[in-house]
């Protein structure tokens, strides 16, 4: 089979924890210096007093998968295992676009609904030693996903400092995959990789609100972690593409730029 160049996989939970820790450290430093901050003319002074407001966002994403293999998949052959290396996952960048509905709870808390359209592609490259695979096409599977993404989030804001305000955000979401192939009668024997059409997730991240003269601009980064096994097994119980995998969970990094 041909040699593919595969980027190093990102440990998404570890990356999310690291970025969150750095963000909290930054907030601590800013708060410690609060008395020395020079006051400036504030834009949109009454913006955060609104009970409801709306906006939109666009951004980029990088989806991956967390694999849970069948217990004999990587076990040594001397222990009656198959001794196979992990399936290589190629992560590609996709895009996000959507709308925002924000409801004020109090000075520090907001409830947000951010429906959007997310597109991404992930590629599987199966190990050379996988039994039952022979052609170049057999070793590569492209998993294209078009999600209708429906997150319900709580936004925890710090105190506003002149024209910017840092925040944390977290919550739950549901994703509907329009490209799941769930209802397809074909499977990997016909080059069709199938996953379930709906998943539930939890999300956590952070961002900063910048108050500009006419609108509020907010870059943010979030981690998304699915709690549902998305894999649909092939008809053949010994399928070289799915029989080695017990569970498959989506994980993603989402970078959004919002305008409110």
FIKOLZA-1660 file (N, C-alpha, C; in steps of 0.1 Angstrom, whole numbers, plus 5000, padded with zeros to 4 digits):
% residues 260
   i   px   py   pz ch aa at
   1 5008 4988 5000  A  X  N
   1 5000 5000 5000  A  X CA
   1 5009 5012 5000  A  X  C
   2 5004 5024 4995  A  X  N
   2 5012 5036 4995  A  X CA
   2 5015 5042 5009  A  X  C
   3 5026 5050 5010  A  X  N
   3 5029 5056 5023  A  X CA
   3 5022 5069 5025  A  X  C
   4 5014 5071 5035  A  X  N
   4 5007 5083 5037  A  X CA
   4 5014 5091 5048  A  X  C
   5 5015 5104 5047  A  X  N
   5 5020 5113 5057  A  X CA
   5 5009 5116 5067  A  X  C
   6 5011 5112 5079  A  X  N
   6 5001 5114 5089  A  X CA
   6 5005 5123 5100  A  X  C
   7 4998 5134 5102  A  X  N
   7 5001 5143 5113  A  X CA
   7 5000 5137 5127  A  X  C
   8 5008 5141 5136  A  X  N
   8 5008 5135 5150  A  X CA
   8 4994 5138 5156  A  X  C
   9 4988 5128 5162  A  X  N
   9 4975 5130 5168  A  X CA
   9 4976 5138 5180  A  X  C
  10 4966 5147 5182  A  X  N
  10 4966 5156 5194  A  X CA
  10 4958 5149 5205  A  X  C
  11 4963 5149 5217  A  X  N
  11 4956 5144 5228  A  X CA
  11 4946 5155 5233  A  X  C
  12 4934 5153 5228  A  X  N
  12 4924 5164 5230  A  X CA
  12 4921 5167 5245  A  X  C
  13 4918 5157 5253  A  X  N
  13 4915 5160 5267  A  X CA
  13 4927 5167 5274  A  X  C
  14 4939 5163 5271  A  X  N
  14 4951 5169 5277  A  X CA
  14 4953 5183 5272  A  X  C
  15 4950 5185 5259  A  X  N
  15 4951 5199 5253  A  X CA
  15 4941 5208 5259  A  X  C
  16 4929 5203 5261  A  X  N
  16 4918 5211 5267  A  X CA
  16 4921 5215 5281  A  X  C
  17 4926 5205 5289  A  X  N
  17 4930 5208 5303  A  X CA
  17 4941 5218 5304  A  X  C
  18 4951 5217 5295  A  X  N
  18 4963 5226 5295  A  X CA
  18 4958 5240 5292  A  X  C
  19 4950 5242 5281  A  X  N
  19 4946 5255 5277  A  X CA
  19 4937 5261 5288  A  X  C
  20 4928 5253 5294  A  X  N
  20 4920 5258 5305  A  X CA
  20 4928 5262 5317  A  X  C
  21 4938 5255 5320  A  X  N
  21 4947 5258 5332  A  X CA
  21 4954 5272 5329  A  X  C
  22 4959 5273 5317  A  X  N
  22 4966 5286 5313  A  X CA
  22 4956 5298 5314  A  X  C
  23 4944 5295 5309  A  X  N
  23 4934 5306 5309  A  X CA
  23 4931 5310 5324  A  X  C
  24 4929 5301 5333  A  X  N
  24 4926 5304 5346  A  X CA
  24 4937 5311 5353  A  X  C
  25 4950 5307 5350  A  X  N
  25 4961 5314 5355  A  X CA
  25 4961 5329 5350  A  X  C
  26 4958 5331 5337  A  X  N
  26 4957 5344 5332  A  X CA
  26 4947 5353 5339  A  X  C
  27 4935 5347 5342  A  X  N
  27 4925 5354 5349  A  X CA
  27 4930 5358 5363  A  X  C
  28 4937 5349 5370  A  X  N
  28 4942 5352 5383  A  X CA
  28 4952 5364 5383  A  X  C
  29 4961 5364 5373  A  X  N
  29 4970 5375 5371  A  X CA
  29 4963 5388 5369  A  X  C
  30 4953 5388 5360  A  X  N
  30 4946 5400 5357  A  X CA
  30 4939 5405 5369  A  X  C
  31 4932 5396 5376  A  X  N
  31 4925 5400 5388  A  X CA
  31 4934 5406 5399  A  X  C
  32 4946 5400 5400  A  X  N
  32 4956 5405 5410  A  X CA
  32 4960 5420 5406  A  X  C
  33 4960 5423 5394  A  X  N
  33 4964 5436 5389  A  X CA
  33 4952 5446 5388  A  X  C
  34 4940 5442 5391  A  X  N
  34 4928 5450 5389  A  X CA
  34 4930 5464 5394  A  X  C
  35 4935 5466 5406  A  X  N
  35 4935 5480 5411  A  X CA
  35 4944 5489 5403  A  X  C
  36 4954 5483 5395  A  X  N
  36 4963 5492 5387  A  X CA
  36 4958 5494 5373  A  X  C
  37 4946 5488 5369  A  X  N
  37 4942 5490 5355  A  X CA
  37 4936 5504 5353  A  X  C
  38 4941 5511 5343  A  X  N
  38 4937 5524 5340  A  X CA
  38 4923 5524 5333  A  X  C
  39 4914 5531 5338  A  X  N
  39 4900 5532 5332  A  X CA
  39 4901 5539 5319  A  X  C
  40 4893 5534 5309  A  X  N
  40 4892 5540 5296  A  X CA
  40 4877 5541 5293  A  X  C
  41 4875 5549 5282  A  X  N
  41 4861 5550 5277  A  X CA
  41 4856 5536 5273  A  X  C
  42 4844 5532 5278  A  X  N
  42 4839 5519 5275  A  X CA
  42 4829 5520 5264  A  X  C
  43 4831 5511 5254  A  X  N
  43 4821 5509 5243  A  X CA
  43 4810 5500 5248  A  X  C
  44 4798 5502 5242  A  X  N
  44 4786 5494 5245  A  X CA
  44 4784 5492 5260  A  X  C
  45 4783 5502 5267  A  X  N
  45 4783 5501 5282  A  X CA
  45 4771 5494 5287  A  X  C
  46 4759 5494 5280  A  X  N
  46 4747 5487 5284  A  X CA
  46 4745 5474 5277  A  X  C
  47 4754 5470 5269  A  X  N
  47 4752 5458 5261  A  X CA
  47 4748 5446 5270  A  X  C
  48 4755 5444 5281  A  X  N
  48 4754 5431 5289  A  X CA
  48 4741 5432 5298  A  X  C
  49 4734 5443 5298  A  X  N
  49 4722 5445 5305  A  X CA
  49 4710 5439 5298  A  X  C
  50 4711 5436 5285  A  X  N
  50 4700 5431 5278  A  X CA
  50 4696 5417 5283  A  X  C
  51 4683 5415 5284  A  X  N
  51 4679 5401 5287  A  X CA
  51 4681 5391 5276  A  X  C
  52 4678 5395 5264  A  X  N
  52 4681 5387 5252  A  X CA
  52 4689 5394 5242  A  X  C
  53 4698 5388 5236  A  X  N
  53 4705 5393 5224  A  X CA
  53 4709 5382 5215  A  X  C
  54 4713 5385 5202  A  X  N
  54 4715 5375 5192  A  X CA
  54 4728 5379 5185  A  X  C
  55 4733 5369 5177  A  X  N
  55 4745 5371 5169  A  X CA
  55 4747 5359 5160  A  X  C
  56 4759 5358 5155  A  X  N
  56 4763 5347 5146  A  X CA
  56 4778 5344 5148  A  X  C
  57 4782 5333 5143  A  X  N
  57 4796 5329 5144  A  X CA
  57 4801 5321 5132  A  X  C
  58 4814 5321 5130  A  X  N
  58 4820 5312 5120  A  X CA
  58 4834 5308 5126  A  X  C
  59 4839 5297 5121  A  X  N
  59 4852 5293 5126  A  X CA
  59 4857 5280 5120  A  X  C
  60 4867 5274 5126  A  X  N
  60 4873 5262 5121  A  X CA
  60 4872 5251 5132  A  X  C
  61 4873 5238 5128  A  X  N
  61 4873 5227 5137  A  X CA
  61 4883 5217 5133  A  X  C
  62 4887 5208 5142  A  X  N
  62 4895 5196 5139  A  X CA
  62 4889 5185 5147  A  X  C
  63 4882 5176 5140  A  X  N
  63 4876 5164 5147  A  X CA
  63 4885 5152 5147  A  X  C
  64 4885 5144 5157  A  X  N
  64 4892 5132 5158  A  X CA
  64 4883 5121 5163  A  X  C
  65 4888 5109 5166  A  X  N
  65 4881 5098 5172  A  X CA
  65 4889 5093 5184  A  X  C
  66 4882 5088 5194  A  X  N
  66 4888 5080 5204  A  X CA
  66 4885 5066 5201  A  X  C
  67 4895 5057 5199  A  X  N
  67 4893 5043 5196  A  X CA
  67 4893 5034 5209  A  X  C
  68 4884 5025 5209  A  X  N
  68 4884 5014 5219  A  X CA
  68 4884 5001 5212  A  X  C
  69 4895 4994 5212  A  X  N
  69 4897 4982 5203  A  X CA
  69 4892 4970 5210  A  X  C
  70 4889 4960 5202  A  X  N
  70 4886 4946 5207  A  X CA
  70 4898 4941 5214  A  X  C
  71 4896 4935 5226  A  X  N
  71 4907 4932 5235  A  X CA
  71 4919 4924 5229  A  X  C
  72 4916 4916 5219  A  X  N
  72 4928 4908 5213  A  X CA
  72 4935 4915 5202  A  X  C
  73 4930 4927 5198  A  X  N
  73 4935 4934 5187  A  X CA
  73 4950 4937 5187  A  X  C
  74 4955 4943 5198  A  X  N
  74 4969 4946 5199  A  X CA
  74 4977 4937 5208  A  X  C
  75 4970 4927 5214  A  X  N
  75 4977 4917 5223  A  X CA
  75 4987 4909 5215  A  X  C
  76 4998 4906 5221  A  X  N
  76 5008 4898 5214  A  X CA
  76 5003 4884 5209  A  X  C
  77 5008 4880 5198  A  X  N
  77 5003 4867 5193  A  X CA
  77 5006 4855 5202  A  X  C
  78 5016 4857 5210  A  X  N
  78 5020 4846 5220  A  X CA
  78 5009 4844 5230  A  X  C
  79 5001 4855 5232  A  X  N
  79 4989 4855 5241  A  X CA
  79 4976 4853 5233  A  X  C
  80 4977 4847 5222  A  X  N
  80 4965 4845 5213  A  X CA
  80 4959 4858 5208  A  X  C
  81 4967 4869 5208  A  X  N
  81 4962 4881 5202  A  X CA
  81 4966 4883 5188  A  X  C
  82 4962 4894 5182  A  X  N
  82 4965 4897 5168  A  X CA
  82 4978 4905 5166  A  X  C
  83 4982 4912 5176  A  X  N
  83 4995 4919 5175  A  X CA
  83 4995 4930 5165  A  X  C
  84 4984 4937 5163  A  X  N
  84 4983 4947 5153  A  X CA
  84 4985 4961 5159  A  X  C
  85 4992 4970 5151  A  X  N
  85 4993 4984 5156  A  X CA
  85 4980 4992 5155  A  X  C
  86 4979 5003 5161  A  X  N
  86 4967 5011 5161  A  X CA
  86 4964 5016 5147  A  X  C
  87 4951 5018 5144  A  X  N
  87 4947 5024 5131  A  X CA
  87 4952 5038 5131  A  X  C
  88 4958 5043 5121  A  X  N
  88 4962 5057 5120  A  X CA
  88 4951 5066 5116  A  X  C
  89 4949 5077 5124  A  X  N
  89 4939 5086 5121  A  X CA
  89 4944 5099 5116  A  X  C
  90 4939 5103 5104  A  X  N
  90 4943 5116 5098  A  X CA
  90 4932 5126 5101  A  X  C
  91 4936 5137 5108  A  X  N
  91 4926 5147 5111  A  X CA
  91 4928 5159 5102  A  X  C
  92 4917 5163 5096  A  X  N
  92 4916 5175 5087  A  X CA
  92 4909 5186 5093  A  X  C
  93 4912 5198 5088  A  X  N
  93 4904 5210 5093  A  X CA
  93 4891 5212 5086  A  X  C
  94 4881 5215 5093  A  X  N
  94 4868 5218 5088  A  X CA
  94 4863 5232 5091  A  X  C
  95 4851 5235 5089  A  X  N
  95 4846 5248 5092  A  X CA
  95 4832 5247 5099  A  X  C
  96 4829 5258 5107  A  X  N
  96 4817 5259 5114  A  X CA
  96 4810 5273 5110  A  X  C
  97 4797 5273 5111  A  X  N
  97 4790 5285 5109  A  X CA
  97 4776 5284 5116  A  X  C
  98 4772 5294 5123  A  X  N
  98 4759 5293 5130  A  X CA
  98 4754 5306 5136  A  X  C
  99 4744 5304 5144  A  X  N
  99 4737 5316 5150  A  X CA
  99 4738 5315 5165  A  X  C
 100 4736 5326 5172  A  X  N
 100 4737 5327 5187  A  X CA
 100 4724 5333 5193  A  X  C
 101 4719 5326 5203  A  X  N
 101 4709 5332 5211  A  X CA
 101 4714 5333 5225  A  X  C
 102 4714 5345 5232  A  X  N
 102 4720 5346 5245  A  X CA
 102 4709 5352 5255  A  X  C
 103 4707 5345 5266  A  X  N
 103 4698 5350 5277  A  X CA
 103 4706 5353 5289  A  X  C
 104 4704 5365 5294  A  X  N
 104 4711 5369 5306  A  X CA
 104 4705 5363 5319  A  X  C
 105 4713 5357 5327  A  X  N
 105 4708 5352 5340  A  X CA
 105 4711 5362 5351  A  X  C
 106 4724 5366 5352  A  X  N
 106 4728 5376 5361  A  X CA
 106 4741 5382 5356  A  X  C
 107 4748 5390 5364  A  X  N
 107 4759 5397 5359  A  X CA
 107 4770 5388 5354  A  X  C
 108 4771 5376 5359  A  X  N
 108 4782 5367 5356  A  X CA
 108 4778 5355 5348  A  X  C
 109 4765 5352 5347  A  X  N
 109 4760 5340 5340  A  X CA
 109 4751 5343 5328  A  X  C
 110 4753 5336 5317  A  X  N
 110 4744 5337 5306  A  X CA
 110 4741 5323 5300  A  X  C
 111 4729 5321 5296  A  X  N
 111 4725 5308 5289  A  X CA
 111 4725 5310 5274  A  X  C
 112 4732 5302 5267  A  X  N
 112 4734 5304 5253  A  X CA
 112 4730 5292 5245  A  X  C
 113 4723 5294 5233  A  X  N
 113 4720 5284 5224  A  X CA
 113 4727 5288 5211  A  X  C
 114 4735 5278 5205  A  X  N
 114 4743 5282 5194  A  X CA
 114 4742 5271 5183  A  X  C
 115 4730 5270 5176  A  X  N
 115 4729 5261 5165  A  X CA
 115 4738 5264 5154  A  X  C
 116 4743 5254 5148  A  X  N
 116 4752 5256 5137  A  X CA
 116 4754 5244 5127  A  X  C
 117 4761 5247 5116  A  X  N
 117 4765 5237 5107  A  X CA
 117 4780 5234 5107  A  X  C
 118 4784 5222 5109  A  X  N
 118 4798 5218 5111  A  X CA
 118 4802 5208 5100  A  X  C
 119 4813 5210 5093  A  X  N
 119 4817 5201 5083  A  X CA
 119 4831 5197 5086  A  X  C
 120 4834 5184 5084  A  X  N
 120 4848 5179 5087  A  X CA
 120 4850 5165 5080  A  X  C
 121 4862 5161 5078  A  X  N
 121 4866 5148 5072  A  X CA
 121 4877 5142 5081  A  X  C
 122 4875 5129 5084  A  X  N
 122 4886 5122 5091  A  X CA
 122 4889 5110 5082  A  X  C
 123 4902 5106 5082  A  X  N
 123 4906 5094 5074  A  X CA
 123 4912 5084 5083  A  X  C
 124 4909 5071 5080  A  X  N
 124 4915 5060 5087  A  X CA
 124 4925 5053 5077  A  X  C
 125 4937 5050 5082  A  X  N
 125 4946 5042 5074  A  X CA
 125 4949 5030 5082  A  X  C
 126 4945 5018 5077  A  X  N
 126 4946 5006 5084  A  X CA
 126 4960 5000 5083  A  X  C
 127 4965 4993 5093  A  X  N
 127 4979 4987 5093  A  X CA
 127 4981 4978 5081  A  X  C
 128 4993 4977 5076  A  X  N
 128 4996 4968 5065  A  X CA
 128 4993 4953 5069  A  X  C
 129 4994 4950 5081  A  X  N
 129 4992 4936 5085  A  X CA
 129 4978 4932 5088  A  X  C
 130 4968 4941 5085  A  X  N
 130 4954 4938 5088  A  X CA
 130 4950 4927 5078  A  X  C
 131 4945 4915 5083  A  X  N
 131 4941 4904 5075  A  X CA
 131 4928 4908 5067  A  X  C
 132 4928 4904 5054  A  X  N
 132 4916 4907 5046  A  X CA
 132 4917 4919 5037  A  X  C
 133 4928 4927 5039  A  X  N
 133 4929 4939 5031  A  X CA
 133 4941 4937 5020  A  X  C
 134 4938 4941 5008  A  X  N
 134 4948 4939 4998  A  X CA
 134 4951 4951 4989  A  X  C
 135 4941 4958 4985  A  X  N
 135 4943 4969 4976  A  X CA
 135 4945 4983 4983  A  X  C
 136 4950 4993 4976  A  X  N
 136 4952 5006 4982  A  X CA
 136 4938 5011 4988  A  X  C
 137 4928 5009 4980  A  X  N
 137 4915 5014 4984  A  X CA
 137 4910 5007 4997  A  X  C
 138 4914 4995 4999  A  X  N
 138 4910 4987 5012  A  X CA
 138 4916 4994 5024  A  X  C
 139 4928 4999 5023  A  X  N
 139 4935 5004 5035  A  X CA
 139 4931 5018 5039  A  X  C
 140 4924 5025 5031  A  X  N
 140 4920 5039 5034  A  X CA
 140 4905 5040 5034  A  X  C
 141 4900 5046 5045  A  X  N
 141 4886 5050 5046  A  X CA
 141 4884 5064 5050  A  X  C
 142 4876 5071 5042  A  X  N
 142 4874 5086 5044  A  X CA
 142 4860 5087 5051  A  X  C
 143 4860 5093 5062  A  X  N
 143 4847 5095 5070  A  X CA
 143 4844 5110 5069  A  X  C
 144 4835 5114 5060  A  X  N
 144 4830 5128 5059  A  X CA
 144 4818 5130 5068  A  X  C
 145 4818 5141 5075  A  X  N
 145 4807 5144 5084  A  X CA
 145 4802 5158 5082  A  X  C
 146 4789 5159 5081  A  X  N
 146 4782 5172 5080  A  X CA
 146 4772 5172 5092  A  X  C
 147 4775 5180 5102  A  X  N
 147 4767 5180 5114  A  X CA
 147 4758 5192 5115  A  X  C
 148 4745 5189 5119  A  X  N
 148 4737 5200 5125  A  X CA
 148 4740 5199 5140  A  X  C
 149 4746 5210 5145  A  X  N
 149 4751 5209 5159  A  X CA
 149 4743 5219 5168  A  X  C
 150 4738 5213 5179  A  X  N
 150 4729 5221 5188  A  X CA
 150 4734 5221 5202  A  X  C
 151 4742 5231 5205  A  X  N
 151 4748 5232 5219  A  X CA
 151 4739 5241 5228  A  X  C
 152 4738 5237 5240  A  X  N
 152 4732 5245 5251  A  X CA
 152 4742 5248 5261  A  X  C
 153 4746 5260 5263  A  X  N
 153 4758 5263 5271  A  X CA
 153 4756 5273 5282  A  X  C
 154 4764 5272 5292  A  X  N
 154 4764 5282 5303  A  X CA
 154 4777 5290 5301  A  X  C
 155 4776 5303 5301  A  X  N
 155 4788 5312 5300  A  X CA
 155 4790 5318 5313  A  X  C
 156 4802 5316 5319  A  X  N
 156 4807 5322 5332  A  X CA
 156 4816 5333 5329  A  X  C
 157 4812 5345 5331  A  X  N
 157 4820 5357 5328  A  X CA
 157 4827 5363 5340  A  X  C
 158 4840 5368 5338  A  X  N
 158 4847 5375 5348  A  X CA
 158 4842 5390 5348  A  X  C
 159 4847 5398 5356  A  X  N
 159 4844 5412 5356  A  X CA
 159 4850 5419 5343  A  X  C
 160 4842 5428 5338  A  X  N
 160 4847 5435 5326  A  X CA
 160 4859 5444 5329  A  X  C
 161 4869 5444 5321  A  X  N
 161 4881 5453 5323  A  X CA
 161 4881 5462 5310  A  X  C
 162 4877 5474 5312  A  X  N
 162 4876 5484 5301  A  X CA
 162 4867 5478 5290  A  X  C
 163 4874 5474 5279  A  X  N
 163 4866 5469 5267  A  X CA
 163 4869 5454 5264  A  X  C
 164 4872 5447 5274  A  X  N
 164 4873 5432 5272  A  X CA
 164 4869 5425 5285  A  X  C
 165 4865 5413 5283  A  X  N
 165 4860 5405 5294  A  X CA
 165 4862 5390 5291  A  X  C
 166 4871 5383 5299  A  X  N
 166 4873 5369 5297  A  X CA
 166 4861 5360 5303  A  X  C
 167 4860 5348 5297  A  X  N
 167 4849 5340 5302  A  X CA
 167 4852 5325 5300  A  X  C
 168 4846 5317 5308  A  X  N
 168 4845 5302 5306  A  X CA
 168 4832 5298 5300  A  X  C
 169 4831 5287 5293  A  X  N
 169 4819 5283 5288  A  X CA
 169 4818 5267 5288  A  X  C
 170 4807 5262 5291  A  X  N
 170 4806 5247 5291  A  X CA
 170 4791 5243 5290  A  X  C
 171 4789 5231 5286  A  X  N
 171 4775 5226 5285  A  X CA
 171 4774 5213 5278  A  X  C
 172 4762 5211 5273  A  X  N
 172 4759 5198 5265  A  X CA
 172 4755 5202 5251  A  X  C
 173 4756 5192 5243  A  X  N
 173 4751 5194 5229  A  X CA
 173 4747 5181 5222  A  X  C
 174 4740 5182 5212  A  X  N
 174 4736 5171 5203  A  X CA
 174 4739 5174 5189  A  X  C
 175 4745 5164 5182  A  X  N
 175 4749 5165 5168  A  X CA
 175 4741 5155 5159  A  X  C
 176 4736 5160 5148  A  X  N
 176 4729 5152 5138  A  X CA
 176 4738 5151 5126  A  X  C
 177 4743 5139 5123  A  X  N
 177 4753 5138 5112  A  X CA
 177 4745 5134 5099  A  X  C
 178 4744 5144 5090  A  X  N
 178 4737 5142 5077  A  X CA
 178 4745 5133 5068  A  X  C
 179 4757 5130 5071  A  X  N
 179 4765 5121 5062  A  X CA
 179 4769 5108 5069  A  X  C
 180 4760 5103 5078  A  X  N
 180 4763 5091 5086  A  X CA
 180 4763 5078 5079  A  X  C
 181 4755 5077 5068  A  X  N
 181 4753 5065 5060  A  X CA
 181 4746 5054 5069  A  X  C
 182 4739 5059 5079  A  X  N
 182 4733 5049 5088  A  X CA
 182 4722 5040 5081  A  X  C
 183 4715 5046 5072  A  X  N
 183 4704 5038 5065  A  X CA
 183 4709 5031 5053  A  X  C
 184 4722 5032 5050  A  X  N
 184 4727 5026 5038  A  X CA
 184 4727 5011 5039  A  X  C
 185 4724 5004 5029  A  X  N
 185 4724 4989 5029  A  X CA
 185 4738 4984 5025  A  X  C
 186 4747 4993 5021  A  X  N
 186 4761 4989 5018  A  X CA
 186 4769 4992 5031  A  X  C
 187 4780 4985 5031  A  X  N
 187 4790 4987 5042  A  X CA
 187 4804 4988 5037  A  X  C
 188 4814 4985 5045  A  X  N
 188 4828 4987 5041  A  X CA
 188 4832 4977 5029  A  X  C
 189 4824 4967 5028  A  X  N
 189 4827 4958 5016  A  X CA
 189 4825 4965 5003  A  X  C
 190 4817 4976 5004  A  X  N
 190 4814 4984 4992  A  X CA
 190 4819 4998 4994  A  X  C
 191 4830 4999 5003  A  X  N
 191 4836 5012 5006  A  X CA
 191 4827 5023 5012  A  X  C
 192 4818 5018 5021  A  X  N
 192 4809 5027 5028  A  X CA
 192 4810 5025 5043  A  X  C
 193 4816 5035 5050  A  X  N
 193 4818 5034 5064  A  X CA
 193 4806 5041 5071  A  X  C
 194 4800 5033 5080  A  X  N
 194 4787 5038 5086  A  X CA
 194 4789 5042 5101  A  X  C
 195 4783 5053 5105  A  X  N
 195 4782 5057 5119  A  X CA
 195 4768 5061 5122  A  X  C
 196 4765 5062 5135  A  X  N
 196 4751 5066 5139  A  X CA
 196 4749 5080 5135  A  X  C
 197 4736 5084 5134  A  X  N
 197 4732 5097 5129  A  X CA
 197 4731 5108 5140  A  X  C
 198 4730 5104 5153  A  X  N
 198 4729 5114 5163  A  X CA
 198 4738 5110 5175  A  X  C
 199 4745 5120 5181  A  X  N
 199 4753 5118 5192  A  X CA
 199 4750 5129 5203  A  X  C
 200 4753 5126 5215  A  X  N
 200 4753 5136 5226  A  X CA
 200 4767 5138 5231  A  X  C
 201 4770 5151 5234  A  X  N
 201 4783 5155 5238  A  X CA
 201 4784 5164 5250  A  X  C
 202 4795 5166 5256  A  X  N
 202 4797 5177 5265  A  X CA
 202 4809 5185 5260  A  X  C
 203 4808 5198 5263  A  X  N
 203 4818 5208 5258  A  X CA
 203 4823 5217 5269  A  X  C
 204 4835 5221 5268  A  X  N
 204 4841 5231 5277  A  X CA
 204 4851 5239 5270  A  X  C
 205 4852 5252 5274  A  X  N
 205 4862 5261 5267  A  X CA
 205 4862 5274 5273  A  X  C
 206 4869 5284 5266  A  X  N
 206 4870 5297 5271  A  X CA
 206 4871 5307 5260  A  X  C
 207 4870 5320 5263  A  X  N
 207 4871 5330 5253  A  X CA
 207 4872 5344 5259  A  X  C
 208 4872 5354 5251  A  X  N
 208 4873 5368 5255  A  X CA
 208 4863 5376 5247  A  X  C
 209 4855 5384 5254  A  X  N
 209 4847 5394 5247  A  X CA
 209 4854 5407 5246  A  X  C
 210 4854 5412 5233  A  X  N
 210 4860 5425 5230  A  X CA
 210 4848 5434 5226  A  X  C
 211 4847 5445 5233  A  X  N
 211 4836 5455 5231  A  X CA
 211 4841 5466 5221  A  X  C
 212 4836 5465 5209  A  X  N
 212 4840 5474 5199  A  X CA
 212 4829 5485 5198  A  X  C
 213 4832 5496 5190  A  X  N
 213 4822 5507 5190  A  X CA
 213 4808 5503 5186  A  X  C
 214 4806 5493 5177  A  X  N
 214 4793 5490 5172  A  X CA
 214 4789 5475 5174  A  X  C
 215 4797 5467 5179  A  X  N
 215 4794 5453 5181  A  X CA
 215 4804 5447 5191  A  X  C
 216 4800 5435 5196  A  X  N
 216 4809 5427 5205  A  X CA
 216 4815 5416 5197  A  X  C
 217 4829 5415 5197  A  X  N
 217 4836 5404 5190  A  X CA
 217 4842 5395 5200  A  X  C
 218 4840 5381 5198  A  X  N
 218 4845 5372 5208  A  X CA
 218 4851 5360 5202  A  X  C
 219 4864 5358 5202  A  X  N
 219 4871 5346 5198  A  X CA
 219 4870 5336 5209  A  X  C
 220 4869 5323 5206  A  X  N
 220 4868 5313 5217  A  X CA
 220 4873 5300 5212  A  X  C
 221 4877 5291 5221  A  X  N
 221 4881 5278 5218  A  X CA
 221 4874 5268 5227  A  X  C
 222 4869 5257 5222  A  X  N
 222 4862 5247 5230  A  X CA
 222 4866 5233 5226  A  X  C
 223 4866 5224 5236  A  X  N
 223 4867 5210 5234  A  X CA
 223 4854 5203 5234  A  X  C
 224 4852 5194 5224  A  X  N
 224 4839 5187 5224  A  X CA
 224 4842 5172 5225  A  X  C
 225 4834 5165 5234  A  X  N
 225 4837 5151 5237  A  X CA
 225 4824 5143 5236  A  X  C
 226 4823 5134 5227  A  X  N
 226 4810 5126 5225  A  X CA
 226 4810 5115 5236  A  X  C
 227 4798 5112 5240  A  X  N
 227 4795 5102 5250  A  X CA
 227 4789 5089 5244  A  X  C
 228 4787 5090 5231  A  X  N
 228 4780 5079 5223  A  X CA
 228 4790 5071 5214  A  X  C
 229 4789 5058 5214  A  X  N
 229 4796 5050 5205  A  X CA
 229 4790 5052 5191  A  X  C
 230 4798 5057 5181  A  X  N
 230 4792 5061 5168  A  X CA
 230 4793 5049 5158  A  X  C
 231 4801 5039 5161  A  X  N
 231 4804 5029 5151  A  X CA
 231 4792 5020 5148  A  X  C
 232 4789 5018 5135  A  X  N
 232 4779 5007 5131  A  X CA
 232 4788 4996 5125  A  X  C
 233 4787 4984 5131  A  X  N
 233 4794 4973 5126  A  X CA
 233 4790 4968 5112  A  X  C
 234 4799 4963 5104  A  X  N
 234 4796 4957 5091  A  X CA
 234 4788 4945 5093  A  X  C
 235 4782 4941 5082  A  X  N
 235 4773 4928 5082  A  X CA
 235 4782 4916 5085  A  X  C
 236 4794 4916 5080  A  X  N
 236 4803 4905 5082  A  X CA
 236 4809 4906 5096  A  X  C
 237 4807 4897 5105  A  X  N
 237 4812 4898 5119  A  X CA
 237 4827 4898 5120  A  X  C
 238 4834 4893 5109  A  X  N
 238 4848 4893 5108  A  X CA
 238 4854 4904 5099  A  X  C
 239 4846 4914 5097  A  X  N
 239 4850 4925 5088  A  X CA
 239 4864 4931 5093  A  X  C
 240 4873 4932 5084  A  X  N
 240 4886 4938 5088  A  X CA
 240 4886 4953 5091  A  X  C
 241 4875 4960 5088  A  X  N
 241 4873 4974 5090  A  X CA
 241 4867 4977 5103  A  X  C
 242 4858 4969 5108  A  X  N
 242 4850 4972 5120  A  X CA
 242 4851 4962 5131  A  X  C
 243 4854 4949 5128  A  X  N
 243 4854 4939 5139  A  X CA
 243 4864 4941 5149  A  X  C
 244 4875 4948 5146  A  X  N
 244 4886 4951 5156  A  X CA
 244 4883 4963 5165  A  X  C
 245 4872 4970 5162  A  X  N
 245 4868 4982 5170  A  X CA
 245 4856 4979 5178  A  X  C
 246 4856 4982 5191  A  X  N
 246 4844 4981 5200  A  X CA
 246 4837 4994 5200  A  X  C
 247 4844 5005 5202  A  X  N
 247 4837 5018 5204  A  X CA
 247 4845 5028 5197  A  X  C
 248 4838 5039 5192  A  X  N
 248 4844 5050 5185  A  X CA
 248 4837 5063 5189  A  X  C
 249 4844 5071 5196  A  X  N
 249 4839 5084 5202  A  X CA
 249 4845 5096 5195  A  X  C
 250 4837 5105 5190  A  X  N
 250 4842 5118 5185  A  X CA
 250 4848 5127 5195  A  X  C
 251 4859 5133 5192  A  X  N
 251 4864 5144 5200  A  X CA
 251 4868 5155 5190  A  X  C
 252 4868 5167 5195  A  X  N
 252 4870 5178 5186  A  X CA
 252 4875 5191 5193  A  X  C
 253 4883 5199 5186  A  X  N
 253 4886 5212 5190  A  X CA
 253 4879 5222 5181  A  X  C
 254 4871 5232 5187  A  X  N
 254 4863 5241 5179  A  X CA
 254 4868 5255 5182  A  X  C
 255 4872 5262 5172  A  X  N
 255 4876 5276 5173  A  X CA
 255 4865 5285 5166  A  X  C
 256 4859 5294 5173  A  X  N
 256 4848 5302 5168  A  X CA
 256 4851 5317 5170  A  X  C
 257 4846 5325 5160  A  X  N
 257 4847 5339 5161  A  X CA
 257 4833 5344 5160  A  X  C
 258 4828 5350 5171  A  X  N
 258 4814 5354 5172  A  X CA
 258 4813 5369 5171  A  X  C
 259 4801 5373 5166  A  X  N
 259 4797 5387 5164  A  X CA
 259 4783 5389 5170  A  X  C
 260 4782 5398 5180  A  X  N
 260 4770 5400 5187  A  X CA
 260 4766 5415 5187  A  X  C
% end
